[in-house]
Amino acid sequence: MSISSSVSALNESFKQNLVRNTVNFSPSIWGDQFLIYNERKDIACEEQLARELKEKVRKELLVEGSTGPTQHMKLLELIDVVQRLGVAYHFEDEIEECLKHIYVTYGAIWINKNNLESTSLWFRLLRQQGFNVSSGIFYKYKNENGNFLESLRDDIHGMLSLYEATYMRVEGEEVLDEALEFTKYHLGNIIQKHICSNGAFLETQIYQALRQPLRKRLPRLEALRYIPIYQQQDSRNDDLLTLAKLDFNLLQELHRKELSQISKWWKNLDVMNKVPYARDRIVEGYFWILAVYFEPQHSESRIFLMKICNLLVILDDTYDNYGTYEELQIFTKAIQKWSISCMDMLPEYMKLIYQEILNVYKEAEDLLEKKGNTYRLCYTKEMVKEYTQNLLIEAKWVNERYIPTFEEYMSVAIVSVGYPLLIMLSYVHRDDLVTEDTFKWLSNYPPIVKASSLIFRLMDDTAMRKDERERNHVASSVECYMKEHEVSKEHTHELFSKLIEDNWKVINKESLRPTHIPEPLLMSPINFVRVCEILYTGGDNYTHAGKEMIGYIKSLLVTPITV
Ligand SMILES: CC(C)=CCC/C(C)=C/COP(=O)(O)OP(=O)(O)O
């Protein structure tokens, strides 16, 4: 049958209301509250004060004049606080200078190695920055039998600092694997038995760290968590604290403005009337993108990414849910051709999606043309093509009721999960450090991209939604693994948790210098993984935001911090 005759047959069956695999997603819980943004009038004074405070803090982060281990230790502590308070992005050059200086001065061995807290902090901060300091230093804390010293149990701050440091480990660093087990066990004991001399305050810190280590936390949420903690510390730097609060509120204003812009675009598309089967999750989606980068200079990138990602969600719901296999074949073909002339091939309801993908790309092309960067769109178009081809393979499996092996499923599912594409899209409008090599590198699915995608896929599948279980959905990684190996769900979940940790080790290794692309660019895949911890722990918080997720969104986008 020719394409045009198959299309008219499809349109006919569409009119006759063909029986489809449809799920009615609940409407957005946010209504229209982010549609209108009213700019605050008093913002200029706050911006001015923030600028002044920034300069004061900058002076404290200068490495010149800071000689000797004591002062270097103070610098490390300050960097830690600046990062936790969410303002490190203002001082990237100073932080790089300080850490490079400390790395060069002490090489692989930290001078203050008798102090577990400071050694662990040194290790974590340098590794985070990509400096490959050796974990061998931690053998010092073991006895002749190879066990961690019992005396460490009394050093709660040291154990907490070591616990956080272990999450920077790479494959083969057994001393850190063991240190993680040791600290997890003893810190867990401390909160269970309430044996903490500093009482509830430190217990809360331990509890939060055990729930989620710093390496996996989102910088914005960490700032929210840490600002009130820092406020209670006698040794706090008030300039830094005020800067953190002002900066948080100023960013919140910018983010609200962007969300309003995006909400208007979404409303104008009239998606909910034209493709009512799709999820209306603009606010949750914006939270997702904000996790990738929140800084003001990435505003254009956020808007572009938001538009594309929401179209990808419609695609996901079309391939996973609403579209018939025949319609999906036609749509996939149209995407491979990437031309407005394909509109006639498509069933009516798919036209909006196709047209808007072309529109968003055209809009991006106009912006990139001025900078000579349109090559970036060629790479991402190829990725969109691969993405839809892989979605189609899954649709075929559903159609044929085929359950692949775990390996076969994963080879398709780490593409269909969308992260290789989303990660690449996150660089399209960046002006800093991105070159054509970045795109060439990304198009080969490098290990850090594969690891991020695999973690997302496993977490997403483990949190499989009720609607996905009930309808005819592609077998998930959990189901494929259970069937192939004849094992229980619990066993599979346990194995996946280990696989997720192993892939974090890959991410850590790929972040050590020398890196394939400039080190700061790697924050994009890292943050894409971090946000999965929020979105896919204890359910699918993107589709059905739970209480905690709603709280995060309100704190980031609705309620300012009291300065
Ligand atoms: C920033 C945004 C909005 C990204 C959206 C990414 C995406 C396509 C998610 C689909 O989730 P899913 O859990 O339905 O995926 P799948 O159907 O593959 O399991």
The ligand as an ORCA input file, in Angstrom:
! r2SCAN-3c Opt
* xyz 0 1
  C      12.577     17.598     31.025
  C      11.549     16.698     30.573
  C      10.137     17.149     30.626
  C      11.931     15.495     30.124
  C      11.038     14.456     29.657
  C      11.764     13.190     29.388
  C      10.810     12.080     29.056
  C      10.526     11.811     27.627
  C      10.239     11.384     30.038
  C       9.311     10.248     29.811
  O       9.109      9.649     31.020
  P       8.469      8.184     31.131
  O       8.723      7.731     32.523
  O       7.075      8.182     30.665
  O       9.395      7.375     30.120
  P       9.195      5.921     29.509
  O       7.881      5.922     28.827
  O      10.342      5.800     28.538
  O       9.261      4.980     30.651
*
